[in-house]
Amino acid sequence: MNAIAQINKKLPVAANAATQRDQQQYLTFMLGGETYAMGILSIKEIIEYGNITEVPRMPEFIRGVINLRGSVVPVIDLGARFGKQATDITRRTCIVIIEVANGEETQDVGVMVDAVNEVLEISASEIEPAPSFGANIRADFIDGMGKINGKFVIILNIHQVLSVEEMATLAGVGGGEVCMQ
């Protein structure tokens, strides 16, 4: 699981400014029996599921918060965020810590997934545009469809999925300010 942190440290600074479409390395993971992928540039680390403190009166997709080296990090249940049932906790359940832009600042957000698979390279020629219909999740959550071993994998637009402003609105926090720090 340290592979993500090691890969990110090896990337040149200019690569951090690249858009997700320009990235070629993706973390693949399982969620509700389906395989998804997200670009690795925003991923800080992957941790085991555990020690989540529930926060009252939050939307179903916000499982709670964790203490990550002294910082409060909200944990999003990605299955529930997609409008599906809440993720069942198993021994393979992980939390992927992602750095999300919040205006000019960044914030760490944890994302629950059923299991982490591997980091893969997907060339730009193997990525098709997001379908306009027929997907099990909102079209704006999809960055593209990557071809891996003859199968399609949904590549998430993780910044849209974890839009701090939208989640704050859904959580009932006014004015776009988020109390997730």
C-alpha positions, 0 to 999 in steps of 0.5 A, spaced: 500 500 500 506 504 500 506 504 493 502 510 492 506 514 496 512 512 493 509 513 486 507 520 487 514 522 490 517 520 484 513 524 479 516 531 477 513 537 480 510 539 473 506 532 473 502 535 479 499 540 475 497 535 469 489 534 469 486 527 470 486 526 463 493 527 462 495 522 467 497 515 465 497 511 472 490 509 475 489 506 482 483 500 480 479 498 486 472 494 487 466 497 489 459 494 489 462 488 484 464 493 479 471 495 478 473 503 478 479 507 477 482 514 479 488 518 477 493 517 482 496 524 483 491 526 488 492 520 492 496 521 498 495 514 502 491 507 503 489 505 510 485 500 513 478 501 515 477 502 522 476 507 528 471 511 524 467 516 529 460 517 526 458 525 526 450 526 527 445 529 522 450 528 516 448 525 509 448 517 509 454 518 504 458 521 510 460 515 514 464 519 519 471 522 521 478 519 522 484 521 526 489 521 521 496 523 524 492 529 528 488 531 523 480 530 522 479 527 516 471 526 513 470 519 510 465 518 504 462 512 503 463 512 495 457 506 494 452 511 498 455 517 494 453 514 488 446 513 490 447 505 491 447 501 498 452 503 503 458 499 503 459 493 507 465 492 511 469 486 510 477 485 511 479 488 505 475 494 506 480 500 505 480 508 506 483 511 500 486 518 502 485 523 497 487 531 497 481 535 494 481 542 492 477 547 496 478 554 493 485 555 494 486 550 500 486 543 499 483 538 504 484 531 505 478 526 504 477 519 505 474 514 501 471 508 503 472 502 497 470 495 498 478 493 496 484 496 492 486 492 486 493 495 483 496 501 480 495 500 472 498 505 466 492 506 461 494 510 455 490 516 453 489 512 446 485 506 451 481 511 454 474 513 451 469 519 453 464 518 458 458 515 456 452 520 456 447 515 458 447 508 461 452 508 467 450 506 474 452 513 477 452 520 475 455 522 468 459 528 471 462 523 476 465 519 470 472 522 467 472 516 461 472 509 460 479 505 460 480 499 456 484 494 461 485 487 458 479 487 453 474 490 459 472 497 460 473 500 467 470 507 469 475 512 471 472 517 476 473 524 476 474 524 483 474 532 484 467 532 482 465 526 486 468 529 492 466 536 490 467 540 497 461 545 495 456 540 493 457 535 499 457 541 504 450 543 500 448 536 501 450 536 508 446 542 510 452 547 511 450 554 508 454 558 504 459 553 501 463 553 508 465 546 510 466 544 517 470 538 515 477 541 517 
